[in-house]
Every structure is written in structure tokens, then in C-alpha cells.
């Protein structure tokens, strides 16, 4: 899934980033074409389990929207859609991560 950055609607925090979602991996909650507002996380460890996040996996790698799941010592980025992929992650292999704070559906 690719993410396209878009202008943040009025009222967002200064560090809020808006992304246009491409793909169906987070359906039914987040659909292809939705705009999501993302606030950068203080740290990987500070994000509570089951939050929807946007993460860049390497400096020139994919930007993905997934649900952060913690399972014991293992953390994964998982799709809500059962057809989507699961990505095992650590703080060391994520370049940037933010928490989705709002979804704006396309009409």
C-alpha cells in the first residue's frame, strides 16, 4: 500500500500529517481513498497496543497504515482486512511512526 501526503484540514496540530490511503488492507474501518490524520509518536514504545498507525519501514521503504499489535515480546503491524499482510517490527526497523487520530472518508 502506498500513501500520498495531502494538506491537513484546518484545526490540526502543527505536526499533524495527512495521508491519502491507497489499498484495502485496513477495511472496513479505513478504505481506499480515505484521508487519515496522523500525529507523530513520541516513541515506538509509547504507542498503546491496537492503535492504528502509519509507519515508514526504511528510509526509502514503504509507508504503511496498519494496526499495531503487541503479542508478548513480539510486535507486529497487522491489517484489519484478513486478506492483508502482517509485518513483524521492532523500534530499530521503523524509520518513522505516527498514530492515526482521525479518518475522513471520501464521498
N, CA, C and O atoms as a GROMACS GRO file, in nm:
protein
  428
    1UNK      N    1   0.083  -0.119   0.000
    1UNK     CA    2   0.000   0.000   0.000
    1UNK      C    3   0.087   0.125   0.000
    1UNK      O    4   0.187   0.133   0.072
    2UNK      N    5   0.048   0.219  -0.078
    2UNK     CA    6   0.121   0.345  -0.085
    2UNK      C    7   0.042   0.451  -0.011
    2UNK      O    8  -0.079   0.438   0.007
    3UNK      N    9   0.108   0.555   0.031
    3UNK     CA   10   0.041   0.667   0.096
    3UNK      C   11   0.085   0.794   0.028
    3UNK      O   12   0.203   0.815   0.000
    4UNK      N   13  -0.012   0.879   0.002
    4UNK     CA   14   0.015   1.008  -0.059
    4UNK      C   15  -0.013   1.114   0.047
    4UNK      O   16  -0.119   1.112   0.109
    5UNK      N   17   0.081   1.206   0.069
    5UNK     CA   18   0.055   1.311   0.167
    5UNK      C   19  -0.035   1.416   0.103
    5UNK      O   20  -0.026   1.444  -0.016
    6UNK      N   21  -0.122   1.474   0.186
    6UNK     CA   22  -0.214   1.578   0.140
    6UNK      C   23  -0.215   1.689   0.243
    6UNK      O   24  -0.162   1.672   0.353
    7UNK      N   25  -0.274   1.804   0.210
    7UNK     CA   26  -0.280   1.916   0.304
    7UNK      C   27  -0.368   1.880   0.422
    7UNK      O   28  -0.471   1.814   0.406
    8UNK      N   29  -0.328   1.923   0.541
    8UNK     CA   30  -0.404   1.897   0.663
    8UNK      C   31  -0.519   1.996   0.671
    8UNK      O   32  -0.500   2.116   0.651
    9UNK      N   33  -0.641   1.945   0.702
    9UNK     CA   34  -0.754   2.038   0.719
    9UNK      C   35  -0.729   2.135   0.835
    9UNK      O   36  -0.650   2.106   0.925
   10UNK      N   37  -0.797   2.248   0.833
   10UNK     CA   38  -0.785   2.349   0.938
   10UNK      C   39  -0.819   2.286   1.073
   10UNK      O   40  -0.912   2.206   1.084
   11UNK      N   41  -0.742   2.322   1.175
   11UNK     CA   42  -0.769   2.272   1.309
   11UNK      C   43  -0.675   2.162   1.354
   11UNK      O   44  -0.680   2.122   1.470
   12UNK      N   45  -0.591   2.112   1.265
   12UNK     CA   46  -0.496   2.008   1.302
   12UNK      C   47  -0.378   2.067   1.380
   12UNK      O   48  -0.348   2.186   1.369
   13UNK      N   49  -0.313   1.981   1.458
   13UNK     CA   50  -0.192   2.026   1.526
   13UNK      C   51  -0.085   2.059   1.423
   13UNK      O   52  -0.092   2.014   1.309
   14UNK      N   53   0.013   2.137   1.463
   14UNK     CA   54   0.117   2.180   1.370
   14UNK      C   55   0.195   2.061   1.312
   14UNK      O   56   0.238   2.066   1.197
   15UNK      N   57   0.214   1.954   1.391
   15UNK     CA   58   0.290   1.840   1.343
   15UNK      C   59   0.203   1.728   1.285
   15UNK      O   60   0.253   1.619   1.256
   16UNK      N   61   0.074   1.755   1.269
   16UNK     CA   62  -0.016   1.656   1.210
   16UNK      C   63   0.013   1.643   1.061
   16UNK      O   64   0.034   1.742   0.992
   17UNK      N   65   0.013   1.520   1.014
   17UNK     CA   66   0.035   1.491   0.871
   17UNK      C   67  -0.089   1.420   0.819
   17UNK      O   68  -0.144   1.333   0.886
   18UNK      N   69  -0.133   1.457   0.701
   18UNK     CA   70  -0.247   1.391   0.638
   18UNK      C   71  -0.197   1.300   0.527
   18UNK      O   72  -0.110   1.338   0.449
   19UNK      N   73  -0.252   1.180   0.521
   19UNK     CA   74  -0.219   1.084   0.416
   19UNK      C   75  -0.347   1.041   0.347
   19UNK      O   76  -0.452   1.026   0.410
   20UNK      N   77  -0.338   1.021   0.216
   20UNK     CA   78  -0.448   0.962   0.141
   20UNK      C   79  -0.418   0.813   0.128
   20UNK      O   80  -0.312   0.775   0.077
   21UNK      N   81  -0.510   0.730   0.173
   21UNK     CA   82  -0.489   0.585   0.178
   21UNK      C   83  -0.509   0.524   0.039
   21UNK      O   84  -0.601   0.560  -0.035
   22UNK      N   85  -0.421   0.432   0.008
   22UNK     CA   86  -0.431   0.356  -0.117
   22UNK      C   87  -0.426   0.209  -0.082
   22UNK      O   88  -0.324   0.160  -0.032
   23UNK      N   89  -0.535   0.138  -0.108
   23UNK     CA   90  -0.538  -0.005  -0.077
   23UNK      C   91  -0.653  -0.039   0.017
   23UNK      O   92  -0.719   0.049   0.072
   24UNK      N   93  -0.674  -0.169   0.035
   24UNK     CA   94  -0.789  -0.216   0.113
   24UNK      C   95  -0.748  -0.293   0.238
   24UNK      O   96  -0.832  -0.360   0.298
   25UNK      N   97  -0.623  -0.285   0.277
   25UNK     CA   98  -0.575  -0.369   0.388
   25UNK      C   99  -0.637  -0.332   0.523
   25UNK      O  100  -0.635  -0.413   0.615
   26UNK      N  101  -0.691  -0.211   0.536
   26UNK     CA  102  -0.748  -0.170   0.665
   26UNK      C  103  -0.901  -0.164   0.662
   26UNK      O  104  -0.963  -0.113   0.755
   27UNK      N  105  -0.961  -0.217   0.556
   27UNK     CA  106  -1.108  -0.221   0.551
   27UNK      C  107  -1.158  -0.320   0.655
   27UNK      O  108  -1.091  -0.421   0.679
   28UNK      N  109  -1.271  -0.296   0.718
   28UNK     CA  110  -1.373  -0.197   0.681
   28UNK      C  111  -1.357  -0.060   0.747
   28UNK      O  112  -1.428   0.033   0.707
   29UNK      N  113  -1.269  -0.042   0.844
   29UNK     CA  114  -1.256   0.087   0.914
   29UNK      C  115  -1.200   0.198   0.826
   29UNK      O  116  -1.252   0.310   0.826
   30UNK      N  117  -1.094   0.167   0.752
   30UNK     CA  118  -1.029   0.266   0.666
   30UNK      C  119  -1.028   0.211   0.524
   30UNK      O  120  -0.981   0.100   0.499
   31UNK      N  121  -1.080   0.290   0.432
   31UNK     CA  122  -1.097   0.243   0.294
   31UNK      C  123  -1.004   0.315   0.197
   31UNK      O  124  -0.950   0.421   0.228
   32UNK      N  125  -0.986   0.255   0.081
   32UNK     CA  126  -0.910   0.314  -0.026
   32UNK      C  127  -0.966   0.453  -0.055
   32UNK      O  128  -1.087   0.468  -0.074
   33UNK      N  129  -0.882   0.554  -0.060
   33UNK     CA  130  -0.924   0.691  -0.088
   33UNK      C  131  -0.952   0.776   0.034
   33UNK      O  132  -0.964   0.898   0.023
   34UNK      N  133  -0.964   0.713   0.152
   34UNK     CA  134  -0.985   0.790   0.274
   34UNK      C  135  -0.861   0.876   0.302
   34UNK      O  136  -0.750   0.841   0.264
   35UNK      N  137  -0.882   0.988   0.369
   35UNK     CA  138  -0.772   1.070   0.418
   35UNK      C  139  -0.765   1.046   0.568
   35UNK      O  140  -0.866   1.052   0.638
   36UNK      N  141  -0.643   1.019   0.618
   36UNK     CA  142  -0.623   0.997   0.761
   36UNK      C  143  -0.529   1.103   0.815
   36UNK      O  144  -0.432   1.142   0.748
   37UNK      N  145  -0.557   1.149   0.937
   37UNK     CA  146  -0.471   1.245   1.003
   37UNK      C  147  -0.385   1.169   1.103
   37UNK      O  148  -0.435   1.088   1.181
   38UNK      N  149  -0.254   1.195   1.099
   38UNK     CA  150  -0.157   1.120   1.177
   38UNK      C  151  -0.071   1.216   1.258
   38UNK      O  152  -0.019   1.314   1.206
   39UNK      N  153  -0.057   1.184   1.388
   39UNK     CA  154   0.032   1.263   1.474
   39UNK      C  155   0.154   1.179   1.508
   39UNK      O  156   0.139   1.064   1.550
   40UNK      N  157   0.275   1.234   1.490
   40UNK     CA  158   0.396   1.157   1.520
   40UNK      C  159   0.396   1.107   1.664
   40UNK      O  160   0.356   1.178   1.756
   41UNK      N  161   0.441   0.983   1.683
   41UNK     CA  162   0.451   0.924   1.817
   41UNK      C  163   0.579   0.973   1.884
   41UNK      O  164   0.680   0.997   1.818
   42UNK      N  165   0.573   0.988   2.017
   42UNK     CA  166   0.693   1.025   2.092
   42UNK      C  167   0.799   0.917   2.078
   42UNK      O  168   0.918   0.946   2.062
   43UNK      N  169   0.755   0.792   2.084
   43UNK     CA  170   0.844   0.679   2.068
   43UNK      C  171   0.763   0.557   2.027
   43UNK      O  172   0.642   0.554   2.047
   44UNK      N  173   0.829   0.459   1.972
   44UNK     CA  174   0.766   0.333   1.933
   44UNK      C  175   0.701   0.267   2.055
   44UNK      O  176   0.589   0.217   2.047
   45UNK      N  177   0.772   0.268   2.166
   45UNK     CA  178   0.726   0.202   2.288
   45UNK      C  179   0.606   0.271   2.351
   45UNK      O  180   0.530   0.208   2.424
   46UNK      N  181   0.586   0.400   2.323
   46UNK     CA  182   0.477   0.476   2.386
   46UNK      C  183   0.342   0.450   2.321
   46UNK      O  184   0.239   0.493   2.375
   47UNK      N  185   0.338   0.382   2.208
   47UNK     CA  186   0.212   0.360   2.138
   47UNK      C  187   0.138   0.242   2.201
   47UNK      O  188   0.193   0.132   2.208
   48UNK      N  189   0.016   0.264   2.247
   48UNK     CA  190  -0.060   0.153   2.305
   48UNK      C  191  -0.094   0.047   2.198
   48UNK      O  192  -0.107   0.078   2.080
   49UNK      N  193  -0.108  -0.076   2.245
   49UNK     CA  194  -0.146  -0.185   2.155
   49UNK      C  195  -0.282  -0.155   2.091
   49UNK      O  196  -0.367  -0.090   2.151
   50UNK      N  197  -0.299  -0.205   1.970
   50UNK     CA  198  -0.423  -0.197   1.893
   50UNK      C  199  -0.453  -0.060   1.834
   50UNK      O  200  -0.562  -0.039   1.781
   51UNK      N  201  -0.359   0.034   1.843
   51UNK     CA  202  -0.376   0.164   1.777
   51UNK      C  203  -0.346   0.147   1.628
   51UNK      O  204  -0.262   0.067   1.589
   52UNK      N  205  -0.417   0.223   1.546
   52UNK     CA  206  -0.387   0.227   1.404
   52UNK      C  207  -0.275   0.328   1.384
   52UNK      O  208  -0.282   0.440   1.434
   53UNK      N  209  -0.172   0.287   1.311
   53UNK     CA  210  -0.054   0.370   1.292
   53UNK      C  211  -0.019   0.381   1.144
   53UNK      O  212  -0.065   0.302   1.062
   54UNK      N  213   0.063   0.479   1.114
   54UNK     CA  214   0.129   0.488   0.984
   54UNK      C  215   0.277   0.478   1.014
   54UNK      O  216   0.329   0.550   1.099
   55UNK      N  217   0.346   0.389   0.942
   55UNK     CA  218   0.489   0.368   0.967
   55UNK      C  219   0.565   0.364   0.836
   55UNK      O  220   0.518   0.312   0.736
   56UNK      N  221   0.686   0.421   0.840
   56UNK     CA  222   0.780   0.407   0.729
   56UNK      C  223   0.883   0.305   0.773
   56UNK      O  224   0.950   0.323   0.875
   57UNK      N  225   0.896   0.198   0.695
   57UNK     CA  226   0.976   0.084   0.737
   57UNK      C  227   1.125   0.098   0.709
   57UNK      O  228   1.205   0.027   0.770
   58UNK      N  229   1.163   0.186   0.619
   58UNK     CA  230   1.304   0.214   0.592
   58UNK      C  231   1.311   0.351   0.527
   58UNK      O  232   1.209   0.402   0.480
   59UNK      N  233   1.429   0.413   0.522
   59UNK     CA  234   1.437   0.549   0.467
   59UNK      C  235   1.376   0.564   0.328
   59UNK      O  236   1.319   0.668   0.297
   60UNK      N  237   1.388   0.463   0.246
   60UNK     CA  238   1.330   0.470   0.112
   60UNK      C  239   1.224   0.362   0.094
   60UNK      O  240   1.189   0.326  -0.019
   61UNK      N  241   1.172   0.311   0.206
   61UNK     CA  242   1.077   0.200   0.200
   61UNK      C  243   0.932   0.243   0.201
   61UNK      O  244   0.898   0.361   0.199
   62UNK      N  245   0.848   0.140   0.204
   62UNK     CA  246   0.704   0.160   0.204
   62UNK      C  247   0.658   0.239   0.325
   62UNK      O  248   0.717   0.231   0.432
   63UNK      N  249   0.553   0.314   0.305
   63UNK     CA  250   0.478   0.375   0.414
   63UNK      C  251   0.349   0.296   0.422
   63UNK      O  252   0.275   0.286   0.324
   64UNK      N  253   0.321   0.240   0.540
   64UNK     CA  254   0.203   0.153   0.555
   64UNK      C  255   0.113   0.203   0.666
   64UNK      O  256   0.158   0.263   0.763
   65UNK      N  257  -0.015   0.176   0.650
   65UNK     CA  258  -0.114   0.201   0.754
   65UNK      C  259  -0.157   0.065   0.805
   65UNK      O  260  -0.210  -0.017   0.730
   66UNK      N  261  -0.133   0.039   0.933
   66UNK     CA  262  -0.162  -0.092   0.994
   66UNK      C  263  -0.202  -0.073   1.139
   66UNK      O  264  -0.188   0.036   1.195
   67UNK      N  265  -0.249  -0.180   1.199
   67UNK     CA  266  -0.281  -0.182   1.342
   67UNK      C  267  -0.162  -0.241   1.417
   67UNK      O  268  -0.114  -0.349   1.382
   68UNK      N  269  -0.114  -0.168   1.519
   68UNK     CA  270   0.000  -0.214   1.598
   68UNK      C  271  -0.050  -0.313   1.703
   68UNK      O  272  -0.133  -0.280   1.787
   69UNK      N  273   0.001  -0.435   1.697
   69UNK     CA  274  -0.038  -0.539   1.792
   69UNK      C  275   0.086  -0.587   1.866
   69UNK      O  276   0.190  -0.614   1.806
   70UNK      N  277   0.072  -0.597   1.997
   70UNK     CA  278   0.181  -0.648   2.081
   70UNK      C  279   0.138  -0.785   2.131
   70UNK      O  280   0.031  -0.801   2.191
   71UNK      N  281   0.224  -0.885   2.106
   71UNK     CA  282   0.196  -1.023   2.147
   71UNK      C  283   0.317  -1.073   2.223
   71UNK      O  284   0.409  -1.131   2.166
   72UNK      N  285   0.316  -1.051   2.356
   72UNK     CA  286   0.433  -1.086   2.436
   72UNK      C  287   0.549  -1.000   2.396
   72UNK      O  288   0.539  -0.877   2.397
   73UNK      N  289   0.661  -1.062   2.362
   73UNK     CA  290   0.781  -0.989   2.322
   73UNK      C  291   0.777  -0.949   2.175
   73UNK      O  292   0.866  -0.878   2.128
   74UNK      N  293   0.675  -0.992   2.102
   74UNK     CA  294   0.666  -0.966   1.958
   74UNK      C  295   0.568  -0.852   1.930
   74UNK      O  296   0.461  -0.845   1.989
   75UNK      N  297   0.607  -0.763   1.839
   75UNK     CA  298   0.520  -0.656   1.792
   75UNK      C  299   0.504  -0.670   1.642
   75UNK      O  300   0.602  -0.692   1.571
   76UNK      N  301   0.379  -0.658   1.595
   76UNK     CA  302   0.353  -0.668   1.452
   76UNK      C  303   0.264  -0.552   1.408
   76UNK      O  304   0.190  -0.495   1.487
   77UNK      N  305   0.275  -0.520   1.280
   77UNK     CA  306   0.181  -0.429   1.216
   77UNK      C  307   0.088  -0.518   1.135
   77UNK      O  308   0.132  -0.587   1.043
   78UNK      N  309  -0.040  -0.516   1.169
   78UNK     CA  310  -0.135  -0.609   1.109
   78UNK      C  311  -0.246  -0.534   1.035
   78UNK      O  312  -0.284  -0.423   1.072
   79UNK      N  313  -0.295  -0.596   0.930
   79UNK     CA  314  -0.409  -0.544   0.855
   79UNK      C  315  -0.538  -0.579   0.928
   79UNK      O  316  -0.546  -0.684   0.991
   80UNK      N  317  -0.638  -0.492   0.919
   80UNK     CA  318  -0.771  -0.526   0.970
   80UNK      C  319  -0.840  -0.622   0.874
   80UNK      O  320  -0.917  -0.708   0.916
   81UNK      N  321  -0.812  -0.608   0.746
   81UNK     CA  322  -0.867  -0.697   0.644
   81UNK      C  323  -0.792  -0.830   0.652
   81UNK      O  324  -0.669  -0.831   0.642
   82UNK      N  325  -0.862  -0.942   0.669
   82UNK     CA  326  -0.794  -1.071   0.681
   82UNK      C  327  -0.706  -1.107   0.560
   82UNK      O  328  -0.618  -1.192   0.571
   83UNK      N  329  -0.730  -1.043   0.446
   83UNK     CA  330  -0.651  -1.068   0.326
   83UNK      C  331  -0.516  -0.996   0.329
   83UNK      O  332  -0.428  -1.025   0.248
   84UNK      N  333  -0.501  -0.901   0.421
   84UNK     CA  334  -0.380  -0.819   0.427
   84UNK      C  335  -0.264  -0.890   0.494
   84UNK      O  336  -0.279  -1.000   0.548
   85UNK      N  337  -0.149  -0.826   0.491
   85UNK     CA  338  -0.028  -0.888   0.545
   85UNK      C  339  -0.001  -0.845   0.689
   85UNK      O  340  -0.055  -0.746   0.738
   86UNK      N  341   0.083  -0.923   0.754
   86UNK     CA  342   0.129  -0.895   0.890
   86UNK      C  343   0.280  -0.874   0.882
   86UNK      O  344   0.351  -0.955   0.823
   87UNK      N  345   0.328  -0.765   0.943
   87UNK     CA  346   0.469  -0.730   0.935
   87UNK      C  347   0.529  -0.729   1.076
   87UNK      O  348   0.492  -0.643   1.156
   88UNK      N  349   0.619  -0.822   1.108
   88UNK     CA  350   0.687  -0.815   1.239
   88UNK      C  351   0.778  -0.692   1.241
   88UNK      O  352   0.847  -0.665   1.142
   89UNK      N  353   0.779  -0.617   1.352
   89UNK     CA  354   0.860  -0.496   1.360
   89UNK      C  355   0.927  -0.483   1.497
   89UNK      O  356   0.885  -0.544   1.596
   90UNK      N  357   1.032  -0.402   1.498
   90UNK     CA  358   1.097  -0.359   1.622
   90UNK      C  359   1.120  -0.209   1.608
   90UNK      O  360   1.108  -0.154   1.498
   91UNK      N  361   1.152  -0.143   1.716
   91UNK     CA  362   1.180   0.000   1.711
   91UNK      C  363   1.295   0.030   1.615
   91UNK      O  364   1.299   0.135   1.552
   92UNK      N  365   1.390  -0.064   1.605
   92UNK     CA  366   1.508  -0.043   1.521
   92UNK      C  367   1.477  -0.050   1.372
   92UNK      O  368   1.551   0.009   1.292
   93UNK      N  369   1.370  -0.120   1.331
   93UNK     CA  370   1.346  -0.129   1.186
   93UNK      C  371   1.231  -0.041   1.138
   93UNK      O  372   1.175  -0.063   1.030
   94UNK      N  373   1.197   0.059   1.218
   94UNK     CA  374   1.097   0.157   1.176
   94UNK      C  375   1.164   0.294   1.175
   94UNK      O  376   1.220   0.337   1.276
   95UNK      N  377   1.158   0.363   1.061
   95UNK     CA  378   1.219   0.496   1.048
   95UNK      C  379   1.132   0.605   1.107
   95UNK      O  380   1.182   0.700   1.166
   96UNK      N  381   1.002   0.590   1.092
   96UNK     CA  382   0.908   0.691   1.139
   96UNK      C  383   0.776   0.622   1.170
   96UNK      O  384   0.735   0.531   1.097
   97UNK      N  385   0.709   0.665   1.277
   97UNK     CA  386   0.578   0.609   1.309
   97UNK      C  387   0.491   0.716   1.373
   97UNK      O  388   0.539   0.797   1.452
   98UNK      N  389   0.365   0.715   1.337
   98UNK     CA  390   0.268   0.808   1.394
   98UNK      C  391   0.136   0.736   1.417
   98UNK      O  392   0.109   0.632   1.358
   99UNK      N  393   0.054   0.794   1.502
   99UNK     CA  394  -0.076   0.736   1.538
   99UNK      C  395  -0.186   0.805   1.459
   99UNK      O  396  -0.190   0.928   1.451
  100UNK      N  397  -0.275   0.726   1.399
  100UNK     CA  398  -0.389   0.781   1.326
  100UNK      C  399  -0.487   0.836   1.430
  100UNK      O  400  -0.530   0.765   1.520
  101UNK      N  401  -0.522   0.965   1.414
  101UNK     CA  402  -0.612   1.030   1.510
  101UNK      C  403  -0.749   1.060   1.450
  101UNK      O  404  -0.844   1.089   1.523
  102UNK      N  405  -0.761   1.055   1.317
  102UNK     CA  406  -0.889   1.082   1.253
  102UNK      C  407  -0.890   1.027   1.112
  102UNK      O  408  -0.788   1.025   1.044
  103UNK      N  409  -1.008   0.984   1.070
  103UNK     CA  410  -1.029   0.936   0.932
  103UNK      C  411  -1.133   1.024   0.867
  103UNK      O  412  -1.236   1.055   0.928
  104UNK      N  413  -1.106   1.065   0.744
  104UNK     CA  414  -1.201   1.145   0.667
  104UNK      C  415  -1.234   1.064   0.543
  104UNK      O  416  -1.146   1.042   0.459
  105UNK      N  417  -1.359   1.019   0.530
  105UNK     CA  418  -1.398   0.936   0.416
  105UNK      C  419  -1.421   1.023   0.293
  105UNK      O  420  -1.468   1.137   0.301
  106UNK      N  421  -1.386   0.965   0.180
  106UNK     CA  422  -1.421   1.028   0.054
  106UNK      C  423  -1.568   1.002   0.027
  106UNK      O  424  -1.617   0.892   0.053
  107UNK      N  425  -1.640   1.102  -0.024
  107UNK     CA  426  -1.783   1.084  -0.052
  107UNK      C  427  -1.806   1.049  -0.196
  107UNK      O  428  -1.920   1.031  -0.238
   0.00000   0.00000   0.00000
